[in-house]
Every structure is written in C-alpha cells, then in structure tokens.
C-alpha cells in the first residue's frame, strides 16, 4: 500500500487529485455494473476449494482483476456467489488464494492469451 506524504496525513486524507481519481473510478465501476445487470438474470458460481482462505470470481463482466467479486464459503471448502448478468456470453475464472483456477463444473471453454482457458457462461 502506498504511504501518504506526511502533509496529506496531517490534513486528514488523500490529496485532492487522488480523491478525484478514486471518485471517477468508482463512478465508472458503478456505470459498468449497472450495464452488466440491465435485464439481468441471477447466475450462481460455485467452486470447491478446501483449505482456501480467499476466493474471487473474475471475468469479462468484472473487468477481470479490476473488480473481482468475493465469494463466500457456504460449507467447508465450497465457495459460492450469485450475480446478475444481462443476456450474453461471458468468460470467467476463479482466483483462489491469488492463483487462477478453472471452473471444473463448466464444460464450455475458450483459449485465452495466457496459455490457459476461460470458462464460458451463456445467458439467454
């Protein structure tokens, strides 16, 4: 994490330029999220990852690592989240304790530029 200059800390926070950047980024994020769920249908994503402490859902609908969705551990080792997605075709993967993982429950896949494969979810 970046340490704020002493002057910024003394003034109680971020420099104005950083505050504006964060506000702009948050605004872009929520605009993107609203577009993603217009006419959305609930989609549940599940992965079994025993021993994991942090599991995220990342895909083209989250701008990948930019806004991944935290998953909750429902039972021991089973992680789950439900999101609303508009009709379309989406690519996604899981991030388990910082490591990219495939969805073993998804048969439809497509190659990505990193030499692995993304899972594909189609929503009618």
C-alpha positions, 0 to 999 in steps of 0.5 A: 500500500502506498504511504501518504506524504506526511502533509496529506496525513496531517490534513486528514486524507488523500490529496485532492487529485487522488480523491478525484481519481478514486471518485471517477473510478468508482463512478465508472465501476458503478456505470459498468455494473449497472450495464452488466445487470440491465435485464439481468438474470441471477447466475450462481458460481460455485467452486470447491476449494478446501483449505482456501482462505480467499476466493474471487470470481473474475471475468469479462463482466468484472473487468477481470482483476479490476473488480473481482467479486468475493465469494463466500464459503457456504460449507467447508471448502465450497465457495459460492456467489450469485450475480446478475448478468444481462443476456450474453456470453461471458468468460470467467475464472476463479482466483483462489488464494491469488492463483487462477483456477478453472471452473471444473463444473463448466464444460464450455471453454475458450483459449485465452492469451495466457496459455490457459482457458476461460470458462464460458457462461451463456445467458439467454 
